[in-house]
Amino acid sequence: AIRGVDMYKILKREVLVPNTVYLKVEAPEIARKAKPGQFVILRVDEVGERFPLSLSGWDKNEGTLEVLFLIMGRSTMKLSSLKEGDCIMDVVGPLGRPTEVESYGNAMCVCSTFGVGPTITLAKALKGRGNRVISVMEAKDETYLFWEDRLRSVSDETHVVLGDGSRGKHRQASQFVKEYLKSGNKLDRV
């Protein structure tokens, strides 16, 4: 493909767990303005549909943004077939109202599978505002677990809940959160 003015080059592509793909894309304009909780809209090629993806990271200096996605339909299948060096035709963003990040005290971030990307950006911003960050990540089983180390690096406390029950008694993050609160832990924001 010829790289036009509106093309966004894929610098890194990785399949993290079954059906979940990570892309690092060259997009300096978007990376400069991105904030936690925002997303982009992509269109792979002229005949592709437009679809949203949450931002899983960005680097203002590098001019890059990161997305994680689950292969679910034609558009995400088409996006997943692109290789490093290939270009995405359209990337529009950052869109959406950024997540409110203040100094709350104890803040809990809860995510499941590919939601870990956007959660890491939020946890990092919350820590930056002086919050104590407790993170809870959920996955079906160890096979679908990734970036636990990244989440731990921006959290004061990290809990992993697996649907097969192999990491403790909880099978869902919501059960864990209820019990966490019941046992007297104080949270100012979830």
Summary of the structure (lengths in Angstrom):
residues: 190
radius of gyration: 17.5
end to end distance: 44.4
largest distance: 59.1
contacts: 590
relative contact order: 0.16
helix: 25%
strand: 36%
